[in-house]
Amino acid sequence: MGTKKQARIIAQLAHLITSRSERLSNQDSLSTSVSIKLTQEIRTYCFLIRVFQEN
């Protein structure tokens, strides 16, 4: 995989993490299940970033 493509994917994942984090910061309006789902998504995206950085 090309370096530019890796960088683009990592940037997209970082954007997803940011948007999920912003939703989590407004937790007053979120149910527990939605909070858990957002947290799991953030962890998954962080893991994927590490995977892409290693390759």
All heavy atoms as TSV, in Angstrom:
chain	resi	resn	atom	element	x	y	z
A	1	MET	N	N	0.850	-1.178	0.000
A	1	MET	CA	C	0.000	0.000	0.000
A	1	MET	C	C	0.892	1.237	0.000
A	1	MET	O	O	1.885	1.300	0.711
A	1	MET	CB	C	-0.889	-0.016	1.248
A	1	MET	CG	C	-1.876	1.107	1.292
A	1	MET	SD	S	-2.908	1.102	2.770
A	1	MET	CE	C	-3.582	-0.539	2.739
A	2	GLY	N	N	0.527	2.212	-0.803
A	2	GLY	CA	C	1.334	3.421	-0.914
A	2	GLY	C	C	1.269	4.287	0.330
A	2	GLY	O	O	0.300	4.255	1.084
A	3	THR	N	N	2.310	5.065	0.531
A	3	THR	CA	C	2.386	5.945	1.692
A	3	THR	C	C	1.271	6.977	1.693
A	3	THR	O	O	0.688	7.272	2.736
A	3	THR	CB	C	3.753	6.659	1.722
A	3	THR	OG1	O	4.774	5.668	1.656
A	3	THR	CG2	C	3.937	7.449	2.979
A	4	LYS	N	N	0.952	7.506	0.507
A	4	LYS	CA	C	-0.117	8.516	0.435
A	4	LYS	C	C	-1.462	7.904	0.815
A	4	LYS	O	O	-2.259	8.523	1.518
A	4	LYS	CB	C	-0.198	9.107	-0.970
A	4	LYS	CG	C	0.924	10.049	-1.297
A	4	LYS	CD	C	0.752	10.654	-2.667
A	4	LYS	CE	C	1.903	11.566	-2.998
A	4	LYS	NZ	N	1.768	12.168	-4.325
A	5	LYS	N	N	-1.688	6.684	0.354
A	5	LYS	CA	C	-2.956	6.021	0.679
A	5	LYS	C	C	-3.031	5.739	2.179
A	5	LYS	O	O	-4.079	5.928	2.802
A	5	LYS	CB	C	-3.099	4.727	-0.117
A	5	LYS	CG	C	-4.452	4.071	0.039
A	5	LYS	CD	C	-4.631	2.904	-0.892
A	5	LYS	CE	C	-6.032	2.342	-0.749
A	5	LYS	NZ	N	-6.270	1.240	-1.660
A	6	GLN	N	N	-1.927	5.288	2.770
A	6	GLN	CA	C	-1.883	5.048	4.213
A	6	GLN	C	C	-2.186	6.337	4.971
A	6	GLN	O	O	-2.970	6.333	5.916
A	6	GLN	CB	C	-0.501	4.537	4.635
A	6	GLN	CG	C	-0.320	3.055	4.482
A	6	GLN	CD	C	1.059	2.651	4.949
A	6	GLN	OE1	O	2.065	3.047	4.372
A	6	GLN	NE2	N	1.106	1.868	5.995
A	7	ALA	N	N	-1.559	7.422	4.548
A	7	ALA	CA	C	-1.768	8.706	5.232
A	7	ALA	C	C	-3.221	9.143	5.117
A	7	ALA	O	O	-3.796	9.648	6.080
A	7	ALA	CB	C	-0.842	9.767	4.632
A	8	ARG	N	N	-3.835	8.928	3.968
A	8	ARG	CA	C	-5.236	9.316	3.776
A	8	ARG	C	C	-6.148	8.487	4.676
A	8	ARG	O	O	-7.055	9.022	5.312
A	8	ARG	CB	C	-5.627	9.152	2.304
A	8	ARG	CG	C	-6.969	9.743	1.975
A	8	ARG	CD	C	-7.254	9.806	0.486
A	8	ARG	NE	N	-7.299	8.490	-0.130
A	8	ARG	CZ	C	-6.459	8.061	-1.071
A	8	ARG	NH1	N	-5.500	8.849	-1.505
A	8	ARG	NH2	N	-6.569	6.865	-1.578
A	9	ILE	N	N	-5.879	7.186	4.761
A	9	ILE	CA	C	-6.697	6.318	5.619
A	9	ILE	C	C	-6.545	6.708	7.081
A	9	ILE	O	O	-7.524	6.803	7.819
A	9	ILE	CB	C	-6.319	4.827	5.401
A	9	ILE	CG1	C	-6.763	4.396	4.005
A	9	ILE	CG2	C	-6.941	3.945	6.467
A	9	ILE	CD1	C	-6.244	3.032	3.589
A	10	ILE	N	N	-5.310	6.980	7.515
A	10	ILE	CA	C	-5.064	7.378	8.902
A	10	ILE	C	C	-5.767	8.698	9.204
A	10	ILE	O	O	-6.376	8.860	10.259
A	10	ILE	CB	C	-3.544	7.456	9.188
A	10	ILE	CG1	C	-2.967	6.034	9.208
A	10	ILE	CG2	C	-3.262	8.176	10.500
A	10	ILE	CD1	C	-1.464	5.968	9.259
A	11	ALA	N	N	-5.742	9.634	8.252
A	11	ALA	CA	C	-6.421	10.920	8.448
A	11	ALA	C	C	-7.929	10.718	8.571
A	11	ALA	O	O	-8.580	11.357	9.410
A	11	ALA	CB	C	-6.097	11.863	7.292
A	12	GLN	N	N	-8.490	9.825	7.756
A	12	GLN	CA	C	-9.928	9.542	7.843
A	12	GLN	C	C	-10.282	8.913	9.186
A	12	GLN	O	O	-11.298	9.258	9.799
A	12	GLN	CB	C	-10.361	8.626	6.699
A	12	GLN	CG	C	-10.370	9.303	5.350
A	12	GLN	CD	C	-10.615	8.327	4.206
A	12	GLN	OE1	O	-10.379	7.139	4.323
A	12	GLN	NE2	N	-11.080	8.855	3.091
A	13	LEU	N	N	-9.451	7.979	9.650
A	13	LEU	CA	C	-9.698	7.349	10.948
A	13	LEU	C	C	-9.601	8.372	12.080
A	13	LEU	O	O	-10.412	8.355	13.001
A	13	LEU	CB	C	-8.705	6.192	11.172
A	13	LEU	CG	C	-8.925	4.950	10.305
A	13	LEU	CD1	C	-7.725	4.029	10.402
A	13	LEU	CD2	C	-10.194	4.228	10.704
A	14	ALA	N	N	-8.624	9.260	11.980
A	14	ALA	CA	C	-8.476	10.307	13.003
A	14	ALA	C	C	-9.706	11.212	13.022
A	14	ALA	O	O	-10.177	11.603	14.097
A	14	ALA	CB	C	-7.209	11.110	12.743
A	15	HIS	N	N	-10.230	11.519	11.842
A	15	HIS	CA	C	-11.448	12.332	11.768
A	15	HIS	C	C	-12.622	11.614	12.429
A	15	HIS	O	O	-13.404	12.219	13.166
A	15	HIS	CB	C	-11.772	12.651	10.306
A	15	HIS	CG	C	-13.075	13.352	10.134
A	15	HIS	ND1	N	-13.254	14.678	10.479
A	15	HIS	CD2	C	-14.275	12.918	9.674
A	15	HIS	CE1	C	-14.509	15.014	10.232
A	15	HIS	NE2	N	-15.150	13.969	9.747
A	16	LEU	N	N	-12.742	10.304	12.196
A	16	LEU	CA	C	-13.814	9.526	12.821
A	16	LEU	C	C	-13.670	9.527	14.344
A	16	LEU	O	O	-14.662	9.647	15.074
A	16	LEU	CB	C	-13.811	8.090	12.286
A	16	LEU	CG	C	-14.258	7.922	10.839
A	16	LEU	CD1	C	-13.987	6.497	10.364
A	16	LEU	CD2	C	-15.735	8.253	10.688
A	17	ILE	N	N	-12.438	9.389	14.821
A	17	ILE	CA	C	-12.192	9.407	16.266
A	17	ILE	C	C	-12.623	10.755	16.846
A	17	ILE	O	O	-13.277	10.814	17.889
A	17	ILE	CB	C	-10.700	9.139	16.571
A	17	ILE	CG1	C	-10.371	7.675	16.258
A	17	ILE	CG2	C	-10.364	9.466	18.021
A	17	ILE	CD1	C	-8.895	7.357	16.287
A	18	THR	N	N	-12.283	11.838	16.154
A	18	THR	CA	C	-12.649	13.174	16.624
A	18	THR	C	C	-14.164	13.332	16.706
A	18	THR	O	O	-14.695	13.821	17.705
A	18	THR	CB	C	-12.055	14.255	15.692
A	18	THR	OG1	O	-10.641	14.093	15.658
A	18	THR	CG2	C	-12.395	15.641	16.173
A	19	SER	N	N	-14.860	12.892	15.651
A	19	SER	CA	C	-16.319	13.054	15.661
A	19	SER	C	C	-16.975	12.208	16.748
A	19	SER	O	O	-17.913	12.649	17.415
A	19	SER	CB	C	-16.919	12.739	14.284
A	19	SER	OG	O	-16.756	11.392	13.949
A	20	ARG	N	N	-16.463	10.995	16.949
A	20	ARG	CA	C	-17.016	10.141	18.010
A	20	ARG	C	C	-16.723	10.734	19.382
A	20	ARG	O	O	-17.560	10.706	20.275
A	20	ARG	CB	C	-16.430	8.723	17.948
A	20	ARG	CG	C	-16.720	7.910	16.690
A	20	ARG	CD	C	-18.140	8.009	16.218
A	20	ARG	NE	N	-18.464	7.082	15.162
A	20	ARG	CZ	C	-18.451	7.365	13.862
A	20	ARG	NH1	N	-18.085	8.548	13.442
A	20	ARG	NH2	N	-18.806	6.457	12.985
A	21	SER	N	N	-15.535	11.303	19.546
A	21	SER	CA	C	-15.157	11.912	20.832
A	21	SER	C	C	-16.040	13.115	21.140
A	21	SER	O	O	-16.435	13.326	22.296
A	21	SER	CB	C	-13.693	12.348	20.805
A	21	SER	OG	O	-12.859	11.227	20.639
A	22	GLU	N	N	-16.341	13.907	20.109
A	22	GLU	CA	C	-17.220	15.062	20.322
A	22	GLU	C	C	-18.600	14.610	20.765
A	22	GLU	O	O	-19.205	15.210	21.653
A	22	GLU	CB	C	-17.321	15.888	19.031
A	22	GLU	CG	C	-16.082	16.676	18.728
A	22	GLU	CD	C	-16.113	17.351	17.374
A	22	GLU	OE1	O	-17.082	17.159	16.610
A	22	GLU	OE2	O	-15.142	18.070	17.073
A	23	ARG	N	N	-19.104	13.541	20.159
A	23	ARG	CA	C	-20.417	13.027	20.575
A	23	ARG	C	C	-20.368	12.516	22.009
A	23	ARG	O	O	-21.304	12.702	22.781
A	23	ARG	CB	C	-20.877	11.905	19.641
A	23	ARG	CG	C	-21.442	12.441	18.347
A	23	ARG	CD	C	-22.113	11.388	17.526
A	23	ARG	NE	N	-23.281	10.819	18.185
A	23	ARG	CZ	C	-23.823	9.655	17.846
A	23	ARG	NH1	N	-23.325	8.948	16.861
A	23	ARG	NH2	N	-24.876	9.194	18.498
A	24	LEU	N	N	-19.262	11.866	22.377
A	24	LEU	CA	C	-19.126	11.361	23.748
A	24	LEU	C	C	-19.058	12.503	24.759
A	24	LEU	O	O	-19.526	12.361	25.883
A	24	LEU	CB	C	-17.874	10.498	23.872
A	24	LEU	CG	C	-18.047	9.009	23.652
A	24	LEU	CD1	C	-16.701	8.312	23.738
A	24	LEU	CD2	C	-19.022	8.399	24.633
A	25	SER	N	N	-18.475	13.630	24.357
A	25	SER	CA	C	-18.350	14.744	25.295
A	25	SER	C	C	-19.706	15.378	25.598
A	25	SER	O	O	-19.868	16.049	26.606
A	25	SER	CB	C	-17.371	15.793	24.767
A	25	SER	OG	O	-17.907	16.411	23.624
A	26	ASN	N	N	-20.697	15.144	24.749
A	26	ASN	CA	C	-22.056	15.618	24.992
A	26	ASN	C	C	-22.902	14.476	25.546
A	26	ASN	O	O	-24.005	14.223	25.089
A	26	ASN	CB	C	-22.688	16.136	23.689
A	26	ASN	CG	C	-21.917	17.283	23.110
A	26	ASN	OD1	O	-21.381	18.086	23.840
A	26	ASN	ND2	N	-21.841	17.339	21.796
A	27	GLN	N	N	-22.355	13.789	26.539
A	27	GLN	CA	C	-22.950	12.553	27.035
A	27	GLN	C	C	-24.305	12.719	27.704
A	27	GLN	O	O	-25.013	11.751	27.870
A	27	GLN	CB	C	-21.999	11.871	28.016
A	27	GLN	CG	C	-21.394	10.636	27.441
A	27	GLN	CD	C	-20.538	9.929	28.463
A	27	GLN	OE1	O	-20.279	10.424	29.545
A	27	GLN	NE2	N	-20.076	8.757	28.129
A	28	ASP	N	N	-24.650	13.922	28.088
A	28	ASP	CA	C	-25.921	14.119	28.792
A	28	ASP	C	C	-27.084	13.532	27.981
A	28	ASP	O	O	-28.014	12.964	28.533
A	28	ASP	CB	C	-26.212	15.598	29.013
A	28	ASP	CG	C	-24.965	16.413	29.273
A	28	ASP	OD1	O	-23.935	15.816	29.619
A	28	ASP	OD2	O	-25.033	17.637	29.122
A	29	SER	N	N	-26.993	13.682	26.667
A	29	SER	CA	C	-28.112	13.265	25.821
A	29	SER	C	C	-27.957	11.848	25.274
A	29	SER	O	O	-28.799	11.396	24.506
A	29	SER	CB	C	-28.254	14.246	24.659
A	29	SER	OG	O	-27.058	14.287	23.920
A	30	LEU	N	N	-26.882	11.156	25.647
A	30	LEU	CA	C	-26.644	9.816	25.108
A	30	LEU	C	C	-27.065	8.739	26.091
A	30	LEU	O	O	-26.890	8.871	27.298
A	30	LEU	CB	C	-25.158	9.609	24.787
A	30	LEU	CG	C	-24.542	10.495	23.717
A	30	LEU	CD1	C	-23.068	10.179	23.588
A	30	LEU	CD2	C	-25.239	10.300	22.393
A	31	SER	N	N	-27.582	7.653	25.557
A	31	SER	CA	C	-27.880	6.504	26.415
A	31	SER	C	C	-26.578	5.759	26.698
A	31	SER	O	O	-25.564	5.961	26.018
A	31	SER	CB	C	-28.874	5.574	25.725
A	31	SER	OG	O	-28.271	4.974	24.595
A	32	THR	N	N	-26.606	4.891	27.667
A	32	THR	CA	C	-25.418	4.117	28.026
A	32	THR	C	C	-24.960	3.252	26.861
A	32	THR	O	O	-23.766	3.154	26.580
A	32	THR	CB	C	-25.710	3.233	29.250
A	32	THR	OG1	O	-26.172	4.074	30.307
A	32	THR	CG2	C	-24.475	2.491	29.702
A	33	SER	N	N	-25.898	2.620	26.178
A	33	SER	CA	C	-25.517	1.736	25.073
A	33	SER	C	C	-24.842	2.509	23.940
A	33	SER	O	O	-23.888	2.023	23.337
A	33	SER	CB	C	-26.728	0.971	24.551
A	33	SER	OG	O	-27.704	1.854	24.053
A	34	VAL	N	N	-25.311	3.730	23.672
A	34	VAL	CA	C	-24.684	4.547	22.633
A	34	VAL	C	C	-23.280	4.958	23.076
A	34	VAL	O	O	-22.334	4.932	22.286
A	34	VAL	CB	C	-25.545	5.786	22.300
A	34	VAL	CG1	C	-24.809	6.727	21.367
A	34	VAL	CG2	C	-26.870	5.360	21.688
A	35	SER	N	N	-23.120	5.293	24.338
A	35	SER	CA	C	-21.802	5.664	24.865
A	35	SER	C	C	-20.817	4.504	24.731
A	35	SER	O	O	-19.676	4.695	24.315
A	35	SER	CB	C	-21.898	6.067	26.333
A	35	SER	OG	O	-22.685	7.210	26.476
A	36	ILE	N	N	-21.274	3.316	25.061
A	36	ILE	CA	C	-20.424	2.129	24.960
A	36	ILE	C	C	-20.044	1.874	23.501
A	36	ILE	O	O	-18.890	1.595	23.181
A	36	ILE	CB	C	-21.126	0.897	25.574
A	36	ILE	CG1	C	-21.231	1.076	27.087
A	36	ILE	CG2	C	-20.401	-0.385	25.211
A	36	ILE	CD1	C	-22.107	0.053	27.773
A	37	LYS	N	N	-21.024	2.016	22.608
A	37	LYS	CA	C	-20.774	1.801	21.176
A	37	LYS	C	C	-19.750	2.802	20.660
A	37	LYS	O	O	-18.815	2.434	19.938
A	37	LYS	CB	C	-22.078	1.930	20.400
A	37	LYS	CG	C	-21.946	1.709	18.918
A	37	LYS	CD	C	-23.309	1.820	18.246
A	37	LYS	CE	C	-23.215	1.682	16.763
A	37	LYS	NZ	N	-22.849	2.915	16.091
A	38	LEU	N	N	-19.885	4.070	21.029
A	38	LEU	CA	C	-18.936	5.089	20.580
A	38	LEU	C	C	-17.533	4.806	21.112
A	38	LEU	O	O	-16.545	4.945	20.388
A	38	LEU	CB	C	-19.393	6.475	21.031
A	38	LEU	CG	C	-20.623	7.043	20.320
A	38	LEU	CD1	C	-21.100	8.306	21.020
A	38	LEU	CD2	C	-20.329	7.313	18.864
A	39	THR	N	N	-17.449	4.397	22.365
A	39	THR	CA	C	-16.153	4.071	22.961
A	39	THR	C	C	-15.499	2.901	22.238
A	39	THR	O	O	-14.297	2.919	21.951
A	39	THR	CB	C	-16.317	3.750	24.461
A	39	THR	OG1	O	-16.953	4.857	25.101
A	39	THR	CG2	C	-14.984	3.486	25.128
A	40	GLN	N	N	-16.287	1.882	21.915
A	40	GLN	CA	C	-15.756	0.730	21.179
A	40	GLN	C	C	-15.289	1.132	19.786
A	40	GLN	O	O	-14.244	0.670	19.322
A	40	GLN	CB	C	-16.808	-0.372	21.088
A	40	GLN	CG	C	-17.063	-1.058	22.407
A	40	GLN	CD	C	-18.239	-2.027	22.353
A	40	GLN	OE1	O	-19.118	-1.913	21.511
A	40	GLN	NE2	N	-18.251	-2.980	23.269
A	41	GLU	N	N	-16.048	2.011	19.127
A	41	GLU	CA	C	-15.635	2.472	17.802
A	41	GLU	C	C	-14.308	3.220	17.886
A	41	GLU	O	O	-13.419	3.016	17.057
A	41	GLU	CB	C	-16.704	3.380	17.196
A	41	GLU	CG	C	-17.927	2.640	16.713
A	41	GLU	CD	C	-18.971	3.563	16.103
A	41	GLU	OE1	O	-18.679	4.751	15.863
A	41	GLU	OE2	O	-20.089	3.083	15.859
A	42	ILE	N	N	-14.160	4.081	18.886
A	42	ILE	CA	C	-12.914	4.843	19.046
A	42	ILE	C	C	-11.740	3.884	19.248
A	42	ILE	O	O	-10.686	4.045	18.634
A	42	ILE	CB	C	-13.029	5.842	20.213
A	42	ILE	CG1	C	-14.007	6.961	19.831
A	42	ILE	CG2	C	-11.660	6.415	20.587
A	42	ILE	CD1	C	-14.399	7.871	20.979
A	43	ARG	N	N	-11.922	2.880	20.092
A	43	ARG	CA	C	-10.847	1.902	20.318
A	43	ARG	C	C	-10.491	1.174	19.028
A	43	ARG	O	O	-9.309	0.935	18.741
A	43	ARG	CB	C	-11.264	0.888	21.379
A	43	ARG	CG	C	-11.235	1.438	22.763
A	43	ARG	CD	C	-11.530	0.354	23.782
A	43	ARG	NE	N	-11.607	0.908	25.113
A	43	ARG	CZ	C	-12.480	0.541	26.023
A	43	ARG	NH1	N	-13.369	-0.403	25.757
A	43	ARG	NH2	N	-12.487	1.104	27.207
A	44	THR	N	N	-11.501	0.798	18.255
A	44	THR	CA	C	-11.263	0.099	16.989
A	44	THR	C	C	-10.490	0.984	16.027
A	44	THR	O	O	-9.527	0.541	15.392
A	44	THR	CB	C	-12.600	-0.326	16.345
A	44	THR	OG1	O	-13.294	-1.174	17.254
A	44	THR	CG2	C	-12.371	-1.054	15.034
A	45	TYR	N	N	-10.890	2.256	15.904
A	45	TYR	CA	C	-10.198	3.167	14.994
A	45	TYR	C	C	-8.751	3.399	15.435
A	45	TYR	O	O	-7.852	3.465	14.601
A	45	TYR	CB	C	-10.942	4.499	14.884
A	45	TYR	CG	C	-12.348	4.376	14.330
A	45	TYR	CD1	C	-13.373	5.206	14.755
A	45	TYR	CD2	C	-12.657	3.415	13.373
A	45	TYR	CE1	C	-14.662	5.090	14.244
A	45	TYR	CE2	C	-13.937	3.289	12.869
A	45	TYR	CZ	C	-14.939	4.128	13.308
A	45	TYR	OH	O	-16.210	4.015	12.813
A	46	CYS	N	N	-8.515	3.498	16.738
A	46	CYS	CA	C	-7.145	3.647	17.252
A	46	CYS	C	C	-6.302	2.434	16.894
A	46	CYS	O	O	-5.144	2.548	16.478
A	46	CYS	CB	C	-7.148	3.859	18.759
A	46	CYS	SG	S	-7.782	5.464	19.281
A	47	PHE	N	N	-6.885	1.248	17.048
A	47	PHE	CA	C	-6.184	0.014	16.690
A	47	PHE	C	C	-5.844	0.005	15.200
A	47	PHE	O	O	-4.724	-0.330	14.812
A	47	PHE	CB	C	-7.052	-1.203	17.045
A	47	PHE	CG	C	-6.500	-2.495	16.529
A	47	PHE	CD1	C	-5.433	-3.107	17.152
A	47	PHE	CD2	C	-7.049	-3.093	15.396
A	47	PHE	CE1	C	-4.912	-4.297	16.666
A	47	PHE	CE2	C	-6.538	-4.274	14.906
A	47	PHE	CZ	C	-5.471	-4.881	15.543
A	48	LEU	N	N	-6.801	0.378	14.363
A	48	LEU	CA	C	-6.559	0.395	12.919
A	48	LEU	C	C	-5.451	1.381	12.545
A	48	LEU	O	O	-4.636	1.099	11.658
A	48	LEU	CB	C	-7.850	0.735	12.170
A	48	LEU	CG	C	-8.909	-0.355	12.172
A	48	LEU	CD1	C	-10.212	0.159	11.577
A	48	LEU	CD2	C	-8.426	-1.586	11.418
A	49	ILE	N	N	-5.410	2.515	13.227
A	49	ILE	CA	C	-4.331	3.484	12.959
A	49	ILE	C	C	-2.982	2.846	13.268
A	49	ILE	O	O	-2.033	2.958	12.491
A	49	ILE	CB	C	-4.535	4.789	13.754
A	49	ILE	CG1	C	-5.677	5.594	13.131
A	49	ILE	CG2	C	-3.248	5.615	13.803
A	49	ILE	CD1	C	-6.043	6.845	13.892
A	50	ARG	N	N	-2.888	2.137	14.406
A	50	ARG	CA	C	-1.621	1.478	14.740
A	50	ARG	C	C	-1.248	0.449	13.681
A	50	ARG	O	O	-0.085	0.327	13.302
A	50	ARG	CB	C	-1.721	0.821	16.119
A	50	ARG	CG	C	-1.648	1.812	17.251
A	50	ARG	CD	C	-1.404	1.145	18.594
A	50	ARG	NE	N	-2.431	0.187	18.952
A	50	ARG	CZ	C	-3.530	0.468	19.632
A	50	ARG	NH1	N	-3.761	1.704	20.014
A	50	ARG	NH2	N	-4.397	-0.469	19.937
A	51	VAL	N	N	-2.227	-0.301	13.197
A	51	VAL	CA	C	-1.971	-1.318	12.170
A	51	VAL	C	C	-1.436	-0.657	10.890
A	51	VAL	O	O	-0.442	-1.104	10.317
A	51	VAL	CB	C	-3.244	-2.133	11.857
A	51	VAL	CG1	C	-3.083	-2.958	10.604
A	51	VAL	CG2	C	-3.606	-3.023	13.041
A	52	PHE	N	N	-2.088	0.432	10.459
A	52	PHE	CA	C	-1.653	1.098	9.248
A	52	PHE	C	C	-0.288	1.747	9.402
A	52	PHE	O	O	0.474	1.829	8.454
A	52	PHE	CB	C	-2.691	2.127	8.773
A	52	PHE	CG	C	-3.829	1.507	8.025
A	52	PHE	CD1	C	-5.089	1.417	8.589
A	52	PHE	CD2	C	-3.640	0.997	6.744
A	52	PHE	CE1	C	-6.144	0.830	7.900
A	52	PHE	CE2	C	-4.680	0.404	6.047
A	52	PHE	CZ	C	-5.927	0.323	6.623
A	53	GLN	N	N	0.046	2.207	10.609
A	53	GLN	CA	C	1.355	2.832	10.818
A	53	GLN	C	C	2.476	1.793	10.794
A	53	GLN	O	O	3.592	2.115	10.426
A	53	GLN	CB	C	1.369	3.596	12.142
A	53	GLN	CG	C	0.608	4.889	12.067
A	53	GLN	CD	C	0.577	5.615	13.408
A	53	GLN	OE1	O	0.640	5.002	14.455
A	53	GLN	NE2	N	0.440	6.914	13.351
A	54	GLU	N	N	2.169	0.570	11.186
A	54	GLU	CA	C	3.200	-0.480	11.204
A	54	GLU	C	C	3.533	-0.981	9.806
A	54	GLU	O	O	4.625	-1.443	9.557
A	54	GLU	CB	C	2.757	-1.646	12.083
A	54	GLU	CG	C	2.736	-1.308	13.552
A	54	GLU	CD	C	2.144	-2.421	14.399
A	54	GLU	OE1	O	1.773	-3.464	13.841
A	54	GLU	OE2	O	2.047	-2.230	15.614
A	55	ASN	N	N	2.572	-0.914	8.901
A	55	ASN	CA	C	2.805	-1.438	7.530
A	55	ASN	C	C	3.498	-0.444	6.646
A	55	ASN	O	O	3.506	0.683	6.760
A	55	ASN	CB	C	1.465	-1.847	6.897
A	55	ASN	CG	C	0.887	-3.059	7.602
A	55	ASN	OD1	O	1.620	-3.854	8.138
A	55	ASN	ND2	N	-0.409	-3.170	7.580
